[in-house]
Amino acid sequence: MAENSSIAIRFAQSVAICKKYSNALFSGVGLLAMDDQTRLQEAANLNALIKDLNWAKFARDFAVPGGASMIYQHATGRRAISLKAGLAYAKGLACALETISPRLASLAQSVRNSTEDIPLQARTLTPQDHILLDLFAGLTPKQRTEEIRRLVEAKEHNDALKEELAKQSA
């Protein structure tokens, strides 16, 4: 049961992180209000790197949100660069995010540090997992609860055995 509460705590932490960083990730601005000087410096950094490129092709090839028109707005400082766009630029230009925007590099590092112990991708289900899900779908809610309790107890027992074997072999 301790593992279930640990999962619940991790889930709550990831929800809090998502709420904290959602504006920065999707609105095109950082966590704090950005001053004009920062926005214009980022625009100059980006413009120096992309001025000779075909912006429409670049936007398509590297999935820049907003396409070529957004590249124009970023390169001229009309709009702040979002983290998603900054990552697309860094990938497409094969440069460090910090080269374009130290602000976004700091934000990305902060997100990475905040989520390093939280799984960010769902586990791929095996055919055996699908069979178990189908079996559970055929049970009543009461039967599901009982089976989950039984499986949790079996897992806790197996974990205790593994721990004991590890102690004996150490």
trRosetta pair geometry for C-beta under 8 A, 3 or more apart (Angstrom, degrees):
i j d omega theta_ij theta_ji phi_ij phi_ji
1 4 5.4 -49 -158 32 47 114
1 5 6.6 42 148 -15 72 100
1 152 6.4 63 -66 165 63 136
1 156 7.5 -4 -6 -72 62 139
2 5 5.9 -56 -152 39 36 107
2 6 6.3 41 148 -23 66 106
3 6 5.4 -52 -149 35 34 117
3 7 6.5 38 151 -21 65 101
3 155 7.8 -72 32 121 150 132
4 7 5.7 -50 -150 33 33 111
4 8 6.5 34 150 -19 64 104
4 152 7.1 -18 -37 -127 125 134
5 8 5.4 -49 -147 36 37 114
5 9 6.4 41 151 -22 66 102
6 9 5.7 -51 -148 34 32 111
6 10 6.4 32 153 -17 64 105
7 10 5.7 -54 -148 37 32 111
7 11 6.3 35 152 -22 65 105
8 11 5.6 -52 -148 35 31 113
8 12 6.4 32 153 -18 64 105
9 12 5.7 -54 -149 36 32 111
9 13 6.4 33 151 -20 64 105
10 13 5.6 -54 -149 36 32 113
10 14 6.3 30 154 -19 66 104
10 117 7.4 -118 -122 120 111 90
10 118 5.5 161 -172 -114 101 87
10 119 7.9 47 156 17 142 79
11 14 5.8 -55 -147 36 31 108
11 15 6.5 32 153 -20 64 104
12 15 5.7 -52 -149 34 32 112
12 16 6.5 33 152 -19 64 105
13 16 5.7 -56 -151 36 32 112
13 17 6.4 33 152 -20 66 105
13 118 6.5 -148 95 -79 113 131
14 17 5.5 -50 -146 36 35 113
14 18 6.3 38 153 -21 65 103
14 115 6.9 69 -114 -121 86 99
14 118 4.9 149 -78 -166 109 150
15 18 5.7 -53 -149 35 31 112
15 19 6.5 31 153 -18 64 104
16 19 5.8 -54 -149 36 31 110
16 20 6.2 32 153 -21 65 108
17 20 5.6 -57 -148 36 31 113
17 21 6.1 -2 165 6 67 113
17 111 7.4 113 177 -139 116 73
17 114 5.2 154 -124 138 127 128
17 115 6.1 139 156 -71 168 96
17 118 7.6 -159 20 19 152 163
18 21 6.5 -73 -139 51 24 89
18 22 5.8 46 162 -60 66 99
19 22 6.0 -31 -137 -5 25 118
20 31 7.7 1 163 -123 81 119
21 24 5.1 -62 -163 47 67 112
21 25 5.4 63 141 -27 91 108
21 31 7.2 -54 -114 -85 61 104
21 107 7.6 134 -140 -174 110 101
21 110 8.0 170 -96 105 125 108
21 111 5.8 80 -123 -97 165 107
21 114 8.0 169 -36 63 135 153
22 25 5.8 -60 -141 39 30 108
22 26 6.0 -18 177 18 67 115
23 26 7.0 -87 -139 52 18 80
23 27 4.8 -20 -166 11 64 132
23 29 6.7 -33 153 71 97 92
23 31 7.1 111 78 -114 109 48
24 27 7.2 -33 -76 40 13 93
24 29 6.8 -89 -111 95 55 52
24 30 5.4 20 -122 -151 105 36
24 31 5.0 -26 -62 -60 129 66
24 82 7.8 144 165 -151 48 74
24 83 6.0 56 142 -24 86 123
24 107 5.7 -153 166 -155 142 141
25 82 7.1 57 171 -179 28 104
25 83 5.2 -53 -121 46 53 129
25 84 6.6 72 -179 -36 70 96
25 111 8.0 89 -76 -93 111 150
26 82 6.8 18 -143 -154 12 138
26 84 7.3 40 -98 -11 50 128
27 82 7.0 167 76 -108 32 112
28 79 5.8 -39 173 171 145 104
28 80 5.0 131 150 76 86 87
28 81 7.1 -135 -158 149 78 8
28 82 4.1 -67 -100 -63 53 96
28 85 7.5 28 -116 9 84 130
29 33 7.3 -17 177 -126 133 42
29 34 5.7 -147 -152 -1 90 113
29 80 5.0 76 -95 69 64 152
29 82 7.7 -27 -11 -97 30 71
30 33 8.0 147 65 -124 89 1
30 34 5.4 104 21 -63 107 106
30 80 7.4 -108 -15 168 76 146
30 103 5.4 -82 -78 167 144 121
30 104 7.5 -127 -91 -77 101 60
30 107 6.1 -140 -135 -68 93 137
31 107 6.8 168 -18 -112 101 109
34 38 5.0 -113 -172 78 96 129
34 39 5.5 106 130 -54 123 95
34 80 5.5 112 52 -109 153 143
34 103 7.0 50 -115 -161 117 167
35 38 5.2 97 60 7 76 100
35 39 7.2 -146 98 -2 40 90
36 39 5.6 -60 -148 41 35 111
36 40 5.9 29 158 -16 71 111
36 77 7.8 64 -166 173 75 124
37 40 6.0 -59 -144 41 26 107
37 41 6.2 29 156 -21 63 108
38 41 5.7 -55 -146 35 29 111
38 42 6.4 28 156 -17 64 105
38 103 6.1 66 -177 -43 128 143
39 42 5.9 -56 -151 37 29 110
39 43 6.4 32 150 -21 63 107
39 77 5.3 107 133 -155 93 90
39 80 5.1 -83 -116 -94 107 81
40 43 5.3 -49 -146 35 35 117
40 44 6.4 37 153 -20 65 102
40 77 4.4 20 -103 -122 61 150
41 44 5.7 -51 -149 35 33 111
41 45 6.4 36 151 -20 64 104
42 45 5.6 -51 -148 35 33 114
42 46 6.3 30 154 -16 66 107
42 74 7.7 -73 125 -174 103 86
42 77 7.6 129 68 -104 79 81
42 80 7.3 55 66 -147 148 66
42 81 5.5 -132 151 10 136 121
42 100 6.5 48 -156 158 83 70
42 101 4.6 24 -124 -96 115 97
42 103 7.0 -58 -72 28 130 117
42 104 7.9 92 -128 -9 134 112
43 46 5.9 -57 -147 40 29 108
43 47 6.0 29 156 -21 66 111
43 74 6.4 -174 -111 158 77 50
43 75 5.8 105 -162 -175 81 22
43 76 6.0 -50 -164 98 134 9
43 77 3.5 -85 -25 -64 163 80
43 81 7.9 177 -73 -34 60 106
44 47 5.7 -53 -139 38 28 112
44 48 6.4 34 159 -24 62 104
44 77 7.8 12 -33 -57 69 116
45 48 6.1 -57 -156 30 25 111
45 49 7.0 12 152 -10 59 111
45 99 6.6 169 -179 146 120 59
45 100 5.2 150 121 -142 121 40
45 101 6.9 171 72 -60 146 55
46 49 5.9 -70 -158 40 34 106
46 50 6.0 -12 164 12 73 117
46 74 5.7 -49 105 135 168 104
46 75 5.2 -124 107 -100 111 68
46 81 6.8 156 -55 -70 146 142
46 89 6.3 -51 -127 -155 105 155
46 100 5.4 51 -78 -145 80 100
46 101 8.0 6 -52 -44 102 93
47 50 6.5 -77 -132 52 26 86
47 51 5.6 50 172 -65 69 97
47 75 4.3 111 -84 -164 85 92
47 76 7.5 90 -78 -67 128 42
48 51 6.6 -17 -127 -14 18 115
49 89 7.6 94 93 178 140 109
49 93 5.2 17 165 -139 131 149
49 95 6.8 -96 -132 8 145 154
49 99 7.4 92 -68 132 143 117
49 100 7.0 -66 13 -90 151 91
50 53 4.8 -62 -162 29 71 122
50 55 6.9 73 161 -94 121 86
50 58 6.7 133 -145 156 116 177
50 71 6.8 -116 139 -174 157 119
50 75 6.3 -106 70 -95 121 130
50 89 7.5 -77 -53 -142 131 105
50 93 7.0 -86 -70 -84 87 122
51 75 7.7 145 -81 -162 68 137
53 57 7.5 -130 167 67 90 100
53 58 5.0 51 147 -51 132 137
54 57 4.1 41 99 22 115 115
54 58 6.3 161 85 -18 59 88
55 58 5.5 -55 -140 39 32 114
55 59 6.1 36 159 -23 67 105
55 68 4.2 105 120 -138 103 93
55 71 4.5 -170 -160 85 117 148
55 72 6.8 69 171 -51 168 79
56 59 5.8 -53 -148 34 27 112
56 60 6.6 24 154 -14 62 107
56 67 7.0 11 -128 -179 64 98
56 68 4.2 -30 -81 -58 62 140
57 60 5.8 -58 -150 39 32 109
57 61 5.9 26 157 -17 68 113
58 61 5.9 -59 -139 41 27 108
58 62 6.1 -19 174 20 64 113
58 64 6.8 30 122 -12 83 134
58 68 7.7 106 56 -97 87 81
58 71 6.9 87 85 -96 119 159
58 92 5.8 93 -165 174 93 149
59 62 7.0 -79 -135 55 17 80
59 63 7.8 38 174 -133 53 6
59 64 4.1 -83 -129 46 71 113
59 66 7.7 -96 -146 86 128 57
59 67 4.4 86 157 -150 152 48
59 68 4.9 -122 -6 -56 146 60
59 70 7.4 122 -121 51 129 96
59 71 5.8 -119 -70 -29 110 126
60 63 7.8 15 -173 -69 22 42
60 67 7.6 27 -57 -127 66 86
61 92 6.6 111 97 -122 103 114
62 88 4.8 128 140 -177 102 89
62 89 7.5 113 125 -80 146 27
62 91 5.8 164 -150 87 116 104
62 92 3.5 -53 -72 -70 162 120
63 88 5.7 -129 82 -121 70 127
64 67 6.5 123 85 -102 94 17
64 68 8.0 94 76 -67 130 36
64 70 6.3 -170 139 80 104 117
64 71 5.9 39 133 -64 158 99
64 85 5.8 53 -157 -137 80 82
64 88 4.6 168 -93 121 62 146
64 89 7.0 62 -106 -61 112 72
64 92 7.5 -37 -56 -15 104 151
65 70 6.3 -60 103 95 61 172
65 82 6.7 -25 56 55 137 134
65 84 5.5 47 -14 109 134 121
65 85 5.3 -95 40 -73 97 89
65 88 7.1 171 -5 -5 72 151
66 69 6.2 -104 158 76 91 82
66 70 2.5 78 107 -41 128 143
66 71 7.6 173 97 -23 100 57
66 73 7.4 -61 143 36 147 126
66 85 7.2 -14 26 -93 113 126
67 70 5.9 109 56 15 46 97
67 71 7.3 -80 131 -5 38 95
68 71 5.3 -49 -150 31 39 116
68 72 6.6 44 150 -21 66 99
69 72 5.6 -47 -155 32 36 116
69 73 6.6 35 148 -17 65 103
70 73 5.4 -50 -147 38 39 112
70 74 6.2 39 152 -18 68 104
70 79 7.0 -62 -151 64 74 146
70 85 6.8 -124 141 -114 127 139
71 74 5.8 -56 -147 39 30 109
71 75 5.9 25 157 -16 67 112
72 75 5.9 -59 -139 41 25 107
72 76 6.1 7 165 -3 63 114
72 78 7.8 7 122 27 74 128
73 76 6.3 -65 -139 47 24 98
73 78 4.3 -86 -152 69 76 111
73 79 4.1 29 145 15 118 111
74 77 7.8 35 -180 -69 28 27
74 78 7.8 -70 -48 49 21 75
74 79 6.0 -51 -73 74 58 90
74 80 7.9 16 -118 149 77 14
74 81 4.9 69 -140 -85 117 89
74 85 6.4 -160 -80 147 151 145
74 89 7.9 -139 131 -64 156 142
81 85 5.2 -130 -164 89 79 118
81 86 4.9 96 144 -66 118 92
81 89 7.3 -38 -155 0 136 144
81 100 7.0 -97 115 148 172 117
81 101 5.7 -149 71 -51 134 150
81 104 6.5 -60 102 -49 109 142
82 85 4.6 91 54 11 82 101
82 86 6.7 -143 93 -7 41 89
83 86 5.5 -55 -143 38 30 115
83 87 6.3 32 158 -20 65 104
83 104 5.5 166 -107 -147 67 103
83 107 5.9 -112 -92 106 121 132
83 108 6.4 153 -150 -71 113 88
83 111 8.0 72 -158 -12 159 150
84 87 6.0 -54 -151 34 28 109
84 88 6.6 28 150 -18 61 106
85 88 5.5 -55 -151 36 35 113
85 89 6.3 36 151 -20 68 103
86 89 5.7 -52 -148 35 32 111
86 90 6.3 31 155 -18 65 106
86 97 5.6 66 151 -149 108 103
86 100 5.8 176 -147 97 89 135
86 101 5.4 -71 -127 34 134 132
86 104 4.1 -67 154 165 175 167
86 108 7.9 -133 99 -46 127 125
87 90 5.7 -52 -144 37 32 111
87 91 6.3 32 156 -18 65 106
87 97 6.6 -20 -93 -97 55 123
87 104 8.0 -142 -45 161 69 129
87 108 7.3 132 -77 -98 104 136
88 91 5.9 -55 -147 37 29 109
88 92 6.1 21 158 -13 65 113
89 92 5.9 -63 -143 43 27 106
89 93 5.8 5 166 -1 67 117
89 100 5.5 94 108 -94 134 165
90 93 6.3 -65 -133 50 22 97
90 94 8.0 93 166 -83 52 6
90 95 5.7 -108 -142 74 67 68
90 96 6.5 -31 -145 159 117 15
90 97 4.3 -44 -74 -79 152 66
90 99 7.4 133 -114 46 90 101
90 100 6.2 -119 -70 6 85 131
91 94 7.5 15 179 -73 29 46
93 99 7.9 -132 107 87 133 133
93 100 7.6 123 48 -58 148 119
95 99 4.4 -65 153 46 123 151
95 100 7.0 121 95 -32 121 93
96 99 4.9 114 66 -15 78 97
96 105 7.0 32 154 -106 95 133
97 100 6.0 -63 -165 42 45 103
97 101 6.5 -44 165 57 79 80
97 104 5.6 -111 167 104 115 105
97 105 4.4 157 99 -85 102 84
97 108 6.0 49 83 13 167 152
98 101 7.3 -96 -131 78 26 37
98 102 5.2 40 -150 -98 79 62
98 105 3.8 18 -76 -57 76 165
100 104 7.1 -20 92 47 100 132
101 104 3.9 55 98 15 124 107
101 105 6.4 169 96 -14 65 82
102 105 5.4 -53 -144 37 36 115
102 106 6.2 39 156 -22 67 104
103 106 5.9 -57 -154 35 26 110
103 107 6.5 26 149 -17 62 108
104 107 5.3 -51 -145 38 37 114
104 108 6.1 39 155 -21 68 103
105 108 5.8 -51 -146 36 30 111
105 109 6.4 29 153 -17 62 106
106 109 5.8 -55 -148 37 30 111
106 110 6.3 33 152 -22 64 107
107 110 5.6 -55 -149 35 31 114
107 111 6.5 30 154 -17 65 103
108 111 5.8 -53 -149 36 32 110
108 112 6.3 34 151 -20 65 106
109 112 5.5 -52 -146 37 33 114
109 113 6.2 31 155 -18 66 106
110 113 5.9 -54 -145 38 29 109
110 114 6.2 25 156 -17 63 111
111 114 5.8 -61 -145 39 29 110
111 115 6.2 -2 165 4 66 117
112 115 6.5 -79 -143 49 22 92
112 116 6.4 47 160 -65 64 90
113 116 6.1 -24 -144 -20 29 114
115 118 4.6 -73 -158 47 73 112
115 120 6.2 61 155 -71 131 112
119 123 7.8 -8 167 -49 151 84
125 129 4.0 -132 -161 89 87 139
125 130 5.8 101 145 -53 124 80
125 133 7.6 -12 -153 -17 144 137
126 129 4.7 109 49 -1 68 100
126 130 7.4 -129 97 -2 43 84
127 130 5.6 -52 -154 34 37 114
127 131 6.6 41 149 -22 66 101
128 131 5.6 -49 -152 31 36 114
128 132 6.6 36 151 -17 65 102
129 132 5.7 -55 -152 36 33 111
129 133 6.4 33 151 -19 66 105
130 133 5.6 -52 -147 36 33 112
130 134 6.4 35 153 -19 65 104
131 134 5.7 -55 -151 36 31 112
131 135 6.4 32 151 -19 65 105
132 135 5.6 -53 -148 36 33 113
132 136 6.3 32 154 -18 66 105
133 136 5.7 -53 -146 37 32 111
133 137 6.4 39 152 -27 64 103
134 137 5.6 -49 -150 27 32 116
134 138 7.1 27 153 -16 60 104
135 138 6.0 -63 -161 33 34 109
135 139 7.2 34 146 -27 64 104
136 139 5.6 -53 -156 21 42 115
136 144 5.8 73 -162 -117 92 101
136 147 7.1 -153 -110 84 89 149
139 143 3.8 -129 -174 94 109 121
139 144 4.8 144 99 -58 125 76
139 147 6.6 -64 -138 -3 174 139
140 143 4.6 93 50 7 77 103
140 144 7.0 -137 92 -7 39 86
141 144 5.6 -52 -147 33 33 115
141 145 6.5 35 155 -21 65 103
142 145 5.8 -53 -152 33 31 112
142 146 6.5 29 152 -16 64 107
143 146 5.7 -56 -148 39 33 111
143 147 6.2 32 154 -18 67 107
144 147 5.8 -58 -146 39 29 109
144 148 6.2 29 156 -19 66 106
145 148 5.9 -55 -147 36 28 110
145 149 6.4 30 153 -19 63 106
146 149 5.7 -54 -149 35 31 113
146 150 6.3 30 153 -18 64 107
147 150 5.6 -54 -146 38 32 112
147 151 6.2 30 156 -17 66 107
148 151 5.8 -56 -144 39 30 109
148 152 6.2 32 156 -21 65 106
149 152 5.8 -55 -148 35 28 111
149 153 6.5 28 154 -17 63 106
150 153 5.8 -56 -151 36 30 111
150 154 6.4 30 152 -19 64 106
151 154 5.5 -52 -146 36 34 113
151 155 6.3 35 154 -19 66 104
152 155 5.7 -54 -148 37 31 111
152 156 6.3 32 153 -19 65 105
153 156 5.7 -53 -146 37 31 111
153 157 6.3 33 153 -20 64 106
154 157 5.6 -54 -150 36 31 114
154 158 6.4 30 152 -17 65 106
155 158 5.6 -54 -146 38 32 110
155 159 6.2 34 154 -20 66 106
156 159 5.7 -52 -145 37 30 113
156 160 6.4 33 154 -21 63 105
157 160 5.8 -55 -151 34 29 111
157 161 6.5 30 151 -19 63 105
158 161 5.6 -53 -149 35 34 112
158 162 6.4 35 153 -20 66 104
159 162 5.6 -52 -147 36 32 113
159 163 6.3 34 153 -20 64 105
160 163 5.7 -53 -148 36 31 113
160 164 6.3 32 153 -20 64 106
161 164 5.7 -56 -148 37 31 111
161 165 6.3 30 154 -17 66 106
162 165 5.8 -55 -147 38 30 110
162 166 6.3 32 153 -21 64 106
163 166 5.7 -54 -149 35 30 113
163 167 6.5 32 152 -19 64 104
164 167 5.7 -52 -151 34 32 112
164 168 6.5 30 153 -17 64 106
165 168 5.7 -55 -146 38 33 110
165 169 6.2 21 159 -11 67 110
166 169 6.1 -61 -142 42 28 102
166 170 6.3 34 156 -31 64 108
167 170 5.8 -55 -147 25 29 114
